[in-house]
Amino acid sequence: MNDSLVSSGGTISLGCSPSVTTPTNGVSWSLSLAHLKYYGQPVQRKGVFRPDPTRISFNQLLFVVIGCILTRWHVSTDHDSTQEAIRLLSSVSEPFPHIPMEPFRAKDDTRRAYETDIADRKQGIRLISQAATMALKDQERSWKFINLGGNRSNFLPPLTRVNHIEWQNFLRPFFGLTNVVPLLECFRNADGRVEFLRRMANKAGGFQDRQCIIQYNYTDRYGSETVNYASVFPRTPVLRGDDERPVKKAAPPHSRWLHYQLPADTTIVGETIHINQDPIVYSLKLECTYLPGTEAEQAMELWFGDGDDAGIYVAIDSRSPTSQWPGRTTTTFPPPRVTQQDLLWCAEHGLLSVEKILLQTTDSITRTLQCLAVASNHAFGTILGPVIQIKTLESPLIHAKSMAFIGDQIKNAIPQISTFTQAISILVYMVAGHDMSHDEVPSNVIGISVGDSIFVPEQTGARNSFTRILGNIGRPGCVTFFSVENPITAPLDESFWRVADLQKFDGAATDLLHSTSMHLSFTNWERPLEGFRSGGHQDVEIALVESVLSIRERGQWIGDVDVLPALRSKIIYRLPPQHSCSHPRTEPPQAYMTSIESWDELREFSAGNVVVRANGNWLARLATTAYLAQSAERDRRNIGRITVCPSSVCWRCLDVSQFPANIYIY
């Protein structure tokens, strides 16, 4: 790299002549690892300098999960059925309507866990729905990953049989919505249920001539329920007379029989409305649409749907034998089956509520999607590129130790655990293939080194995020390194006061700490995290290493810092961008502010408003912020607030007198 501090050396030879042992493409080498085992012959390891085909990105993993889901749902492998199922997943997305929950009387921590659980499950549905939308737009790139998921379906737990009954980890196709009873509970409103029941009745050939009606419950916003009725098929009114024939009209409307207690603002467009003063549940009084000019009562029974929610009732044929089973119809027309096409129709017409689906559906698929939502929010949301090992697909994600906290907080009513340690354990599991619990991870981890990547956390607010740096710390396997508990800082220069000449801040945006640098080193403390392993191996595949992050100015040691705890300090405030004004940006503030132009001045000051001059130098801004926050917490320095400023600030508009001991990183 032409670094003046590092002497040149080392030679790389690239062979151009073909040979039997030379790979067909890429740059390769062979390395003898004689120290791999305590006993035995040296073992050779070969690698190729090219994109790793055994790793995929997080977005590609979502395509793989789609293939796993379709396989578990037993969707036909032909292209049309697969595309139709992906369209169904694509349509079940935002918006998520808010459904008021029942009063929660448990402890506050359990309530937070419950709300977090629902939010993560909704986010999981959103992720897979967005991935399905992308898969439909770019089938050429996504289809191979969907096929990979079909062949690696172990990412979802298999069915477990108990007493010959599929009981545990029961995977119901399409979130169990092919069963009409839970499906009716997932509609947004009663009108959607009526439209769906009419669609299903049209699928039964010859059923149009039967006397039938829809009975459904309507719940208003106050929780009151009323029983209402709707026609199954649009009927043409019949005129009774000696020689009169039925007079038909074009596009006959449907009819509704509404309870008289329904709110006055209830509107149903395009249907004939009747107000039912005395509804009969089991013996329905039919209006003139079906039995014109009569007041006859007809015994009805449930044919399709749910008697407690919405269902189609048909007239009992006296010629048919009486049913011996309660709830089973005596009609000769079998009820229709809810198919994938019916669910797609419901989703594309916006009849289903995703939140209601989540509230009544909990299986291994929804839990896996919840795990992916947690991984996206806390670990992989900002990491691009192929970093996830394909071998992660070989075992169920929800069985991993790093995902064990999902669902347990509600069941055990335990407080929320650290999302940062969750993120580290998830990252190690999916990137390095090592499964460890979150309680094995120190809270002050500052990085993970795996292969050619170093993952370091970012400070982005409430959510955890990581940045991938291309490189390695020089240790094999997966290394998780953390900061020392009590970082040491250099003593103050007792003679600096003789030459100190603090200046007034002039308002200019200048970098006067350009010689600041930060250095990462390691102590001799190291501990393996995988426990005892047989086989006589010498190497440690995953280890915990203690590290030191030092600050230097022109090579002079300033001190060591524990970055993450320092940046989580409550005294750090990020100044938002200001509104536009007519003041020049180089105009100094009206109040007196001290200009800090060196590390000696930064370490020496005791009170007053000061400005650290490190404009545009992210490394110096990070070092000064972490150093000051650590000093305020550990050394009890008189620091009111550390304000991290944007690249341009109007000091005339900024009120600097609010905090008497305020430090501005500018």
C-alpha positions as CSV (number, residue, x, y, z in Angstrom):
1,M,0.0,0.0,0.0
2,N,3.1,2.3,-0.2
3,D,2.9,2.9,3.5
4,S,6.1,4.8,4.6
5,L,5.9,3.2,8.1
6,V,6.0,-0.4,6.7
7,S,9.0,-1.7,4.9
8,S,8.4,-3.4,1.5
9,G,8.6,-7.1,1.4
10,G,6.9,-10.3,0.3
11,T,6.5,-11.6,-3.2
12,I,3.3,-13.0,-4.9
13,S,3.8,-15.3,-7.9
14,L,0.9,-15.8,-10.3
15,G,1.4,-18.9,-12.4
16,C,0.0,-18.6,-16.0
17,S,0.8,-22.1,-17.3
18,P,-2.0,-24.6,-16.9
19,S,-1.4,-27.7,-14.8
20,V,-3.5,-30.6,-13.4
21,T,-3.7,-29.1,-9.9
22,T,-4.5,-25.6,-11.0
23,P,-8.1,-24.6,-10.7
24,T,-9.9,-23.5,-13.9
25,N,-10.4,-19.9,-12.8
26,G,-9.4,-17.4,-10.1
27,V,-6.3,-17.0,-8.1
28,S,-5.6,-19.9,-5.7
29,W,-3.0,-21.2,-3.3
30,S,-2.3,-24.1,-1.1
31,L,-1.4,-23.8,2.6
32,S,-0.2,-26.5,4.8
33,L,-1.6,-26.2,8.4
34,A,0.7,-28.6,10.3
35,H,-0.6,-27.3,13.6
36,L,-4.2,-28.2,12.9
37,K,-4.0,-31.3,15.1
38,Y,-1.8,-32.4,17.9
39,Y,-1.3,-35.8,16.3
40,G,-1.5,-36.9,12.7
41,Q,-0.3,-35.9,9.2
42,P,-0.5,-32.3,8.0
43,V,-3.8,-31.4,6.5
44,Q,-3.9,-29.2,3.4
45,R,-6.5,-26.5,2.9
46,K,-7.2,-24.8,-0.4
47,G,-9.0,-21.6,-1.2
48,V,-9.9,-19.7,-4.3
49,F,-9.8,-15.9,-4.6
50,R,-13.3,-15.3,-5.9
51,P,-16.8,-14.7,-4.6
52,D,-17.8,-17.3,-2.1
53,P,-20.6,-19.5,-3.5
54,T,-21.4,-20.8,0.0
55,R,-22.7,-17.5,1.2
56,I,-25.7,-15.5,0.4
57,S,-27.0,-12.0,1.4
58,F,-29.9,-11.4,3.7
59,N,-32.2,-10.4,0.9
60,Q,-31.4,-13.6,-1.0
61,L,-32.1,-15.5,2.3
62,L,-35.6,-14.2,2.1
63,F,-36.0,-15.7,-1.3
64,V,-34.8,-19.0,0.1
65,V,-37.3,-18.8,2.9
66,I,-40.1,-18.4,0.3
67,G,-39.1,-21.7,-1.3
68,C,-39.0,-23.3,2.2
69,I,-42.5,-22.1,2.9
70,L,-44.0,-23.2,-0.4
71,T,-42.5,-26.7,0.2
72,R,-43.9,-26.9,3.7
73,W,-47.3,-25.8,2.3
74,H,-47.1,-28.6,-0.3
75,V,-47.6,-26.1,-3.2
76,S,-47.3,-27.7,-6.6
77,T,-43.9,-27.3,-8.2
78,D,-45.3,-26.2,-11.6
79,H,-44.6,-22.6,-12.5
80,D,-48.1,-21.3,-12.4
81,S,-48.9,-22.7,-8.9
82,T,-45.6,-21.4,-7.5
83,Q,-46.2,-17.9,-9.0
84,E,-49.7,-17.8,-7.7
85,A,-48.6,-18.7,-4.2
86,I,-45.9,-16.0,-4.4
87,R,-48.5,-13.5,-5.5
88,L,-50.5,-14.4,-2.4
89,L,-47.5,-13.8,-0.1
90,S,-46.9,-10.5,-2.0
91,S,-50.4,-9.3,-1.5
92,V,-50.4,-9.9,2.3
93,S,-48.5,-6.8,3.2
94,E,-49.0,-3.3,4.4
95,P,-51.0,-1.4,5.5
96,F,-51.4,-3.0,9.0
97,P,-54.5,-1.8,10.6
98,H,-54.4,-1.1,14.3
99,I,-56.7,-3.5,16.2
100,P,-57.4,-2.4,19.8
101,M,-56.2,-5.0,22.3
102,E,-58.0,-6.1,25.3
103,P,-56.9,-4.4,28.6
104,F,-53.6,-5.9,29.6
105,R,-53.5,-6.5,33.4
106,A,-50.1,-8.3,33.6
107,K,-46.8,-6.8,34.6
108,D,-45.3,-3.9,32.5
109,D,-42.4,-6.0,31.3
110,T,-44.7,-8.7,30.1
111,R,-46.8,-6.1,28.3
112,R,-43.7,-4.8,26.6
113,A,-42.6,-8.3,25.6
114,Y,-46.1,-9.0,24.2
115,E,-46.1,-5.8,22.1
116,T,-42.6,-6.5,20.9
117,D,-43.6,-10.0,19.9
118,I,-46.6,-8.7,17.8
119,A,-44.4,-6.0,16.2
120,D,-41.7,-8.5,15.2
121,R,-44.3,-10.9,13.8
122,K,-45.8,-8.1,11.7
123,Q,-42.3,-7.1,10.5
124,G,-41.6,-10.7,9.5
125,I,-44.7,-10.8,7.4
126,R,-43.7,-7.5,5.8
127,L,-40.2,-8.8,5.0
128,I,-41.4,-11.9,3.3
129,S,-44.2,-10.0,1.4
130,Q,-41.7,-7.5,0.1
131,A,-39.3,-10.3,-0.9
132,A,-42.2,-12.0,-2.8
133,T,-42.9,-8.7,-4.6
134,M,-39.3,-8.5,-5.7
135,A,-39.3,-12.2,-6.7
136,L,-42.2,-11.5,-9.1
137,K,-40.4,-8.5,-10.6
138,D,-37.1,-10.2,-11.1
139,Q,-37.8,-13.9,-11.6
140,E,-34.5,-14.6,-13.3
141,R,-32.4,-13.8,-10.2
142,S,-34.8,-14.9,-7.5
143,W,-36.0,-18.2,-8.8
144,K,-32.8,-20.0,-8.2
145,F,-32.9,-19.0,-4.6
146,I,-36.5,-20.1,-4.3
147,N,-35.6,-23.5,-5.7
148,L,-32.7,-23.7,-3.2
149,G,-35.2,-23.1,-0.4
150,G,-37.4,-25.9,-1.8
151,N,-34.4,-28.3,-1.6
152,R,-33.3,-27.0,1.9
153,S,-36.6,-26.9,3.6
154,N,-35.1,-28.0,6.9
155,F,-34.8,-24.3,7.7
156,L,-38.3,-24.7,8.9
157,P,-39.1,-27.4,11.5
158,P,-40.5,-30.6,10.0
159,L,-43.8,-32.1,11.2
160,T,-43.6,-34.0,14.4
161,R,-46.1,-36.9,14.9
162,V,-47.5,-37.6,18.3
163,N,-49.8,-40.6,18.5
164,H,-50.1,-40.6,14.7
165,I,-51.5,-37.1,14.8
166,E,-49.6,-34.1,13.5
167,W,-49.7,-32.1,16.6
168,Q,-46.5,-30.3,17.4
169,N,-45.1,-27.8,15.0
170,F,-48.2,-28.2,12.9
171,L,-47.7,-26.3,9.6
172,R,-51.1,-25.4,8.3
173,P,-51.1,-24.4,4.6
174,F,-51.4,-20.6,4.0
175,F,-51.3,-19.8,7.7
176,G,-54.3,-22.1,8.3
177,L,-56.6,-20.0,6.1
178,T,-57.7,-22.9,4.0
179,N,-59.9,-23.7,7.0
180,V,-63.0,-21.6,6.7
181,V,-63.5,-21.0,10.4
182,P,-60.2,-19.2,11.1
183,L,-60.4,-17.6,7.7
184,L,-63.6,-15.8,8.6
185,E,-62.0,-14.5,11.7
186,C,-59.3,-12.7,9.6
187,F,-61.6,-10.5,7.5
188,R,-61.5,-6.8,8.1
189,N,-65.2,-6.4,8.4
190,A,-68.6,-8.2,8.1
191,D,-69.1,-7.0,4.5
192,G,-65.9,-8.9,3.4
193,R,-67.3,-12.1,4.9
194,V,-70.5,-11.7,3.0
195,E,-68.7,-11.1,-0.3
196,F,-66.5,-14.2,0.3
197,L,-69.5,-16.4,1.2
198,R,-71.2,-15.4,-2.0
199,R,-68.2,-16.2,-4.0
200,M,-67.9,-19.7,-2.5
201,A,-71.6,-20.3,-3.1
202,N,-71.2,-19.6,-6.8
203,K,-68.6,-22.4,-6.9
204,A,-71.2,-25.0,-6.1
205,G,-72.9,-25.9,-9.3
206,G,-76.7,-26.2,-9.2
207,F,-76.9,-24.6,-5.7
208,Q,-78.5,-21.4,-7.1
209,D,-82.0,-23.0,-7.0
210,R,-81.9,-23.8,-3.3
211,Q,-83.5,-21.7,-0.7
212,C,-80.5,-20.2,1.2
213,I,-79.5,-17.1,3.1
214,I,-76.4,-15.7,4.8
215,Q,-76.5,-15.1,8.6
216,Y,-73.7,-12.9,9.9
217,N,-72.8,-11.1,13.1
218,Y,-71.9,-7.4,13.1
219,T,-69.9,-5.9,15.9
220,D,-69.9,-2.1,16.3
221,R,-67.1,0.0,17.8
222,Y,-68.7,-0.3,21.2
223,G,-68.6,-4.1,21.2
224,S,-72.3,-4.7,20.7
225,E,-73.2,-7.6,18.4
226,T,-76.3,-7.8,16.1
227,V,-77.5,-10.7,13.9
228,N,-78.1,-9.7,10.2
229,Y,-78.9,-11.5,7.0
230,A,-77.9,-11.2,3.4
231,S,-79.0,-12.9,0.2
232,V,-76.6,-15.5,-1.3
233,F,-77.7,-14.9,-5.0
234,P,-79.3,-11.9,-6.5
235,R,-83.0,-12.7,-7.2
236,T,-85.6,-11.1,-9.5
237,P,-88.9,-10.3,-7.8
238,V,-91.8,-12.4,-8.9
239,L,-95.3,-11.0,-9.6
240,R,-98.2,-13.3,-8.5
241,G,-101.4,-13.5,-10.6
242,D,-103.6,-15.7,-12.6
243,D,-101.9,-15.4,-16.0
244,E,-98.9,-13.2,-15.0
245,R,-95.4,-14.4,-15.6
246,P,-92.3,-13.5,-13.8
247,V,-91.0,-10.1,-14.9
248,K,-87.2,-10.0,-14.9
249,K,-85.0,-6.9,-14.6
250,A,-81.4,-6.5,-15.7
251,A,-78.7,-6.9,-13.0
252,P,-81.0,-7.7,-10.1
253,P,-79.5,-6.5,-6.8
254,H,-78.6,-8.4,-3.6
255,S,-80.7,-7.9,-0.5
256,R,-79.8,-7.3,3.2
257,W,-81.9,-7.7,6.3
258,L,-80.3,-5.5,8.9
259,H,-81.0,-5.4,12.6
260,Y,-83.0,-2.3,13.7
261,Q,-80.3,-1.4,16.3
262,L,-77.6,-0.9,13.7
263,P,-76.1,2.6,13.7
264,A,-77.9,5.1,11.5
265,D,-74.7,5.8,9.5
266,T,-74.4,2.1,8.3
267,T,-74.4,2.2,4.5
268,I,-74.4,-0.7,2.0
269,V,-74.1,0.4,-1.6
270,G,-75.9,-1.5,-4.4
271,E,-78.1,-3.7,-2.3
272,T,-81.8,-3.6,-1.3
273,I,-82.0,-2.9,2.4
274,H,-84.7,-4.3,4.7
275,I,-84.9,-3.5,8.5
276,N,-85.5,-6.7,10.4
277,Q,-87.5,-6.0,13.6
278,D,-87.6,-9.5,14.9
279,P,-84.7,-11.7,13.7
280,I,-85.1,-15.5,14.0
281,V,-81.9,-17.4,14.3
282,Y,-82.8,-21.0,13.8
283,S,-86.2,-20.6,11.9
284,L,-85.6,-17.7,9.5
285,K,-88.5,-15.6,8.2
286,L,-87.9,-15.1,4.5
287,E,-89.0,-12.0,2.7
288,C,-90.6,-11.7,-0.7
289,T,-87.3,-12.2,-2.5
290,Y,-87.5,-15.9,-1.9
291,L,-91.2,-16.6,-1.0
292,P,-93.1,-13.6,-2.3
293,G,-96.4,-12.8,-0.8
294,T,-96.2,-15.2,2.0
295,E,-95.3,-15.2,5.7
296,A,-94.0,-18.8,5.8
297,E,-91.2,-19.8,8.1
298,Q,-88.6,-22.2,6.8
299,A,-86.3,-24.4,9.0
300,M,-82.6,-23.8,8.0
301,E,-79.3,-25.3,8.8
302,L,-75.6,-24.4,8.4
303,W,-74.2,-25.4,5.0
304,F,-70.9,-23.5,4.8
305,G,-69.1,-21.1,7.2
306,D,-69.1,-20.5,10.9
307,G,-72.3,-20.4,12.9
308,D,-70.7,-18.0,15.4
309,D,-69.4,-15.5,12.8
310,A,-70.9,-15.8,9.3
311,G,-72.3,-18.7,7.4
312,I,-74.6,-19.9,4.6
313,Y,-77.8,-21.5,5.7
314,V,-80.0,-23.7,3.4
315,A,-83.5,-24.9,3.8
316,I,-83.9,-28.4,5.2
317,D,-85.3,-30.8,2.6
318,S,-88.1,-32.9,4.3
319,R,-87.3,-35.6,1.8
320,S,-83.8,-35.9,3.0
321,P,-82.9,-38.1,5.9
322,T,-82.3,-36.3,9.2
323,S,-78.7,-35.7,10.0
324,Q,-77.4,-37.7,12.9
325,W,-74.4,-35.4,13.6
326,P,-75.0,-31.9,15.0
327,G,-73.9,-29.2,12.6
328,R,-73.7,-31.5,9.6
329,T,-75.9,-30.5,6.7
330,T,-78.5,-32.8,5.1
331,T,-78.3,-31.2,1.7
332,T,-77.0,-33.2,-1.2
333,F,-74.7,-30.4,-2.3
334,P,-71.2,-30.8,-0.6
335,P,-69.7,-27.5,0.7
336,P,-66.8,-26.0,-1.4
337,R,-63.2,-26.1,-0.4
338,V,-61.2,-23.0,0.2
339,T,-58.4,-23.0,-2.3
340,Q,-55.3,-21.0,-3.0
341,Q,-57.1,-19.0,-5.7
342,D,-59.8,-18.1,-3.1
343,L,-57.3,-16.7,-0.7
344,L,-55.5,-14.8,-3.5
345,W,-58.8,-13.3,-4.4
346,C,-59.5,-12.2,-0.8
347,A,-56.0,-10.7,-0.4
348,E,-56.0,-8.9,-3.7
349,H,-59.4,-7.3,-2.9
350,G,-58.1,-6.1,0.5
351,L,-60.5,-8.2,2.5
352,L,-58.1,-9.8,4.9
353,S,-56.4,-8.2,8.0
354,V,-52.8,-9.3,8.4
355,E,-52.8,-8.4,12.1
356,K,-55.8,-10.6,12.7
357,I,-54.0,-13.5,10.9
358,L,-51.0,-13.0,13.2
359,L,-53.2,-12.9,16.3
360,Q,-54.9,-16.3,15.5
361,T,-52.0,-18.0,13.8
362,T,-48.8,-19.1,15.6
363,D,-46.8,-21.9,14.0
364,S,-43.2,-22.5,13.0
365,I,-43.5,-20.4,9.9
366,T,-44.7,-17.3,11.7
367,R,-42.0,-17.8,14.4
368,T,-39.3,-18.2,11.7
369,L,-40.5,-15.0,10.1
370,Q,-40.3,-13.3,13.5
371,C,-36.7,-14.5,13.9
372,L,-35.9,-13.0,10.5
373,A,-37.5,-9.8,11.5
374,V,-35.3,-9.6,14.7
375,A,-32.2,-10.5,12.6
376,S,-33.0,-7.7,10.1
377,N,-33.8,-5.1,12.7
378,H,-30.8,-5.8,15.0
379,A,-28.1,-7.3,12.8
380,F,-28.4,-7.5,9.0
381,G,-30.4,-4.3,8.3
382,T,-27.3,-2.4,7.2
383,I,-25.1,-5.3,6.0
384,L,-25.0,-5.8,2.3
385,G,-23.4,-8.5,0.3
386,P,-23.2,-12.3,0.7
387,V,-22.2,-13.0,4.4
388,I,-24.7,-15.6,5.5
389,Q,-23.5,-19.3,5.3
390,I,-25.7,-21.6,3.3
391,K,-25.2,-24.3,5.9
392,T,-27.4,-22.2,8.2
393,L,-30.3,-23.7,6.2
394,E,-29.5,-27.2,7.3
395,S,-31.3,-26.8,10.7
396,P,-34.4,-24.9,11.9
397,L,-33.7,-21.3,12.7
398,I,-36.2,-21.3,15.6
399,H,-34.2,-24.1,17.3
400,A,-31.0,-22.0,17.5
401,K,-29.9,-20.8,20.9
402,S,-29.5,-17.3,19.5
403,M,-33.3,-17.3,18.8
404,A,-34.4,-19.0,22.0
405,F,-35.5,-15.7,23.5
406,I,-38.3,-15.3,21.0
407,G,-41.6,-16.2,22.6
408,D,-40.0,-17.1,26.0
409,Q,-40.4,-13.6,27.4
410,I,-44.2,-13.8,27.1
411,K,-44.4,-17.3,28.5
412,N,-42.0,-16.8,31.3
413,A,-42.9,-13.1,32.0
414,I,-39.3,-12.1,32.2
415,P,-37.9,-8.6,31.4
416,Q,-36.6,-7.6,28.1
417,I,-33.0,-8.8,27.5
418,S,-30.4,-6.8,25.7
419,T,-31.0,-6.5,22.0
420,F,-27.3,-5.9,21.4
421,T,-26.3,-9.3,22.8
422,Q,-29.1,-10.8,20.8
423,A,-27.7,-9.2,17.7
424,I,-24.2,-10.5,18.3
425,S,-25.4,-14.1,18.9
426,I,-27.6,-13.9,15.8
427,L,-24.7,-12.5,13.7
428,V,-22.3,-15.2,14.9
429,Y,-24.8,-18.0,14.2
430,M,-25.7,-16.9,10.7
431,V,-22.3,-15.7,9.5
432,A,-19.9,-18.1,11.3
433,G,-22.2,-21.0,11.9
434,H,-21.6,-21.1,15.7
435,D,-24.7,-21.3,17.9
436,M,-24.4,-19.6,21.3
437,S,-26.8,-18.0,23.7
438,H,-27.1,-14.3,24.2
439,D,-26.0,-14.5,27.8
440,E,-22.6,-15.8,26.6
441,V,-21.9,-12.5,24.9
442,P,-20.3,-9.6,26.8
443,S,-22.2,-6.3,26.5
444,N,-19.1,-4.4,25.5
445,V,-18.3,-6.3,22.3
446,I,-16.8,-3.9,19.7
447,G,-16.4,-6.3,16.7
448,I,-16.5,-9.8,15.2
449,S,-13.8,-11.1,12.8
450,V,-14.9,-13.9,10.5
451,G,-13.0,-14.9,7.4
452,D,-12.4,-11.8,5.3
453,S,-14.9,-9.6,7.2
454,I,-14.9,-7.6,10.4
455,F,-18.3,-6.6,11.7
456,V,-18.4,-3.5,14.0
457,P,-21.5,-2.0,15.6
458,E,-22.8,1.4,14.6
459,Q,-24.6,3.9,16.7
460,T,-27.9,4.6,15.0
461,G,-30.4,5.1,17.8
462,A,-32.6,2.4,19.3
463,R,-31.9,-0.2,16.6
464,N,-28.6,-2.0,16.5
465,S,-26.8,-2.0,13.2
466,F,-23.4,-3.2,12.0
467,T,-20.9,-2.2,9.4
468,R,-18.9,-4.8,7.4
469,I,-15.2,-4.0,6.9
470,L,-13.2,-6.0,4.5
471,G,-10.3,-7.4,6.4
472,N,-9.2,-9.6,9.3
473,I,-7.4,-9.2,12.6
474,G,-5.0,-12.0,11.9
475,R,-6.6,-14.7,13.9
476,P,-8.2,-17.8,12.5
477,G,-11.9,-18.8,12.9
478,C,-14.5,-16.5,14.5
479,V,-13.1,-14.0,17.0
480,T,-15.4,-11.8,19.1
481,F,-13.4,-9.1,20.7
482,F,-14.5,-6.8,23.5
483,S,-13.1,-3.7,25.2
484,V,-11.3,-3.8,28.5
485,E,-13.4,-3.0,31.5
486,N,-11.4,-0.1,33.0
487,P,-9.5,1.7,30.2
488,I,-6.4,3.6,31.2
489,T,-5.8,7.2,30.2
490,A,-2.5,9.1,30.2
491,P,-1.8,11.5,33.1
492,L,-2.2,15.2,32.5
493,D,0.9,17.2,31.6
494,E,1.5,19.2,34.8
495,S,3.5,21.9,32.8
496,F,0.9,22.5,30.1
497,W,-0.6,25.4,32.0
498,R,2.6,27.5,31.3
499,V,2.0,27.4,27.6
500,A,-1.8,27.1,27.5
501,D,-3.4,29.9,25.5
502,L,-7.1,29.2,25.0
503,Q,-8.6,31.2,22.2
504,K,-12.2,32.4,21.6
505,F,-14.2,30.5,19.1
506,D,-14.4,32.4,15.8
507,G,-17.3,30.4,14.2
508,A,-15.2,28.9,11.4
509,A,-15.6,25.2,10.5
510,T,-12.0,23.9,10.8
511,D,-10.3,20.6,11.5
512,L,-7.5,21.2,14.0
513,L,-7.3,17.6,15.3
514,H,-6.2,16.1,12.0
515,S,-3.3,14.2,13.7
516,T,-5.7,12.2,15.8
517,S,-5.7,8.4,15.3
518,M,-7.2,5.3,16.9
519,H,-5.5,2.0,17.2
520,L,-6.8,-1.5,18.0
521,S,-4.7,-4.0,19.8
522,F,-5.2,-7.1,21.9
523,T,-4.2,-8.3,25.3
524,N,-3.2,-11.9,26.1
525,W,-6.6,-12.7,27.5
526,E,-8.5,-15.2,25.4
527,R,-11.2,-17.7,26.0
528,P,-12.8,-20.3,23.7
529,L,-16.6,-20.2,23.5
530,E,-17.3,-23.7,22.1
531,G,-16.4,-25.8,25.2
532,F,-14.8,-29.2,25.1
533,R,-14.6,-30.8,21.7
534,S,-13.2,-34.2,21.0
535,G,-10.9,-35.0,18.1
536,G,-7.6,-33.6,19.3
537,H,-7.9,-30.3,17.4
538,Q,-5.5,-27.5,18.4
539,D,-7.3,-24.6,16.7
540,V,-10.2,-22.8,18.3
541,E,-13.0,-22.1,15.9
542,I,-14.7,-19.4,18.0
543,A,-13.0,-17.3,20.7
544,L,-13.5,-14.3,22.9
545,V,-10.6,-11.9,22.9
546,E,-9.9,-8.8,25.0
547,S,-9.0,-5.7,23.0
548,V,-7.8,-2.2,23.6
549,L,-8.8,0.8,21.6
550,S,-6.3,3.6,22.0
551,I,-6.3,7.3,21.0
552,R,-3.1,8.9,19.9
553,E,-2.1,12.4,18.7
554,R,1.0,12.5,16.5
555,G,1.9,9.2,18.0
556,Q,1.6,10.3,21.6
557,W,-0.7,8.2,23.6
558,I,-3.8,10.0,24.9
559,G,-5.7,7.2,26.5
560,D,-7.8,4.1,26.0
561,V,-11.6,4.2,25.6
562,D,-14.5,1.7,25.7
563,V,-16.3,3.1,22.7
564,L,-19.8,1.4,22.9
565,P,-20.7,2.2,26.6
566,A,-19.3,5.7,26.1
567,L,-21.5,6.3,23.0
568,R,-24.6,5.0,24.8
569,S,-24.2,7.8,27.4
570,K,-27.3,9.9,28.0
571,I,-25.3,13.1,27.9
572,I,-24.6,12.8,24.2
573,Y,-27.0,14.8,22.0
574,R,-27.0,14.9,18.2
575,L,-27.9,18.4,17.0
576,P,-30.5,18.2,14.2
577,P,-30.1,20.3,11.0
578,Q,-31.2,23.9,11.6
579,H,-33.7,25.9,9.6
580,S,-32.5,28.2,6.9
581,C,-31.6,31.8,8.0
582,S,-29.9,34.9,6.7
583,H,-26.9,34.8,9.1
584,P,-23.5,33.9,7.7
585,R,-22.3,30.5,8.7
586,T,-18.9,31.8,9.7
587,E,-20.3,34.4,12.1
588,P,-19.2,33.6,15.7
589,P,-21.8,33.2,18.5
590,Q,-22.8,36.1,20.7
591,A,-21.9,34.3,23.9
592,Y,-18.3,33.6,24.7
593,M,-17.2,30.1,23.7
594,T,-13.7,28.6,24.1
595,S,-12.0,27.0,21.1
596,I,-10.4,23.6,21.8
597,E,-7.6,23.0,19.2
598,S,-5.6,20.2,20.8
599,W,-5.9,17.2,23.0
600,D,-4.0,18.9,25.8
601,E,-6.6,21.7,25.8
602,L,-9.5,19.2,25.7
603,R,-8.1,17.3,28.7
604,E,-7.3,20.5,30.7
605,F,-10.5,22.5,30.5
606,S,-12.9,22.4,33.5
607,A,-16.0,24.5,32.8
608,G,-17.7,26.8,30.3
609,N,-19.0,26.3,26.8
610,V,-16.3,25.0,24.5
611,V,-16.1,24.0,20.8
612,V,-13.9,21.1,19.8
613,R,-12.6,21.9,16.3
614,A,-12.7,18.7,14.3
615,N,-15.0,19.6,11.4
616,G,-15.2,16.8,8.7
617,N,-12.9,14.5,10.6
618,W,-15.2,11.6,11.6
619,L,-12.3,9.7,13.4
620,A,-11.4,12.7,15.6
621,R,-15.1,13.4,16.3
622,L,-15.6,9.8,17.4
623,A,-12.5,9.8,19.6
624,T,-13.3,13.1,21.3
625,T,-17.0,12.1,21.9
626,A,-16.1,8.7,23.4
627,Y,-13.2,10.2,25.5
628,L,-15.4,13.0,26.9
629,A,-18.4,10.7,27.6
630,Q,-16.1,8.2,29.4
631,S,-14.5,11.0,31.4
632,A,-17.9,12.4,32.5
633,E,-19.1,8.9,33.6
634,R,-16.0,7.6,35.2
635,D,-14.0,10.6,36.3
636,R,-17.1,12.8,37.2
637,R,-15.9,15.7,35.1
638,N,-18.2,18.7,35.1
639,I,-19.7,18.1,31.6
640,G,-23.4,19.2,31.1
641,R,-23.9,17.8,27.6
642,I,-21.9,16.7,24.6
643,T,-23.5,18.1,21.5
644,V,-22.4,16.5,18.2
645,C,-23.0,19.2,15.5
646,P,-23.6,18.7,11.8
647,S,-21.1,20.0,9.3
648,S,-22.6,23.5,9.2
649,V,-24.1,25.4,12.2
650,C,-25.5,28.9,12.5
651,W,-24.1,30.0,15.9
652,R,-26.3,33.1,16.0
653,C,-29.4,31.0,16.0
654,L,-28.1,28.5,18.5
655,D,-28.8,29.1,22.2
656,V,-25.6,28.1,23.9
657,S,-26.6,29.4,27.3
658,Q,-29.0,26.6,28.1
659,F,-26.3,24.3,29.5
660,P,-23.5,26.1,31.5
661,A,-20.9,23.3,30.8
662,N,-21.7,22.3,27.2
663,I,-19.2,20.8,24.8
664,Y,-19.8,21.1,21.0
665,I,-18.1,18.7,18.7
666,Y,-17.9,20.8,15.5
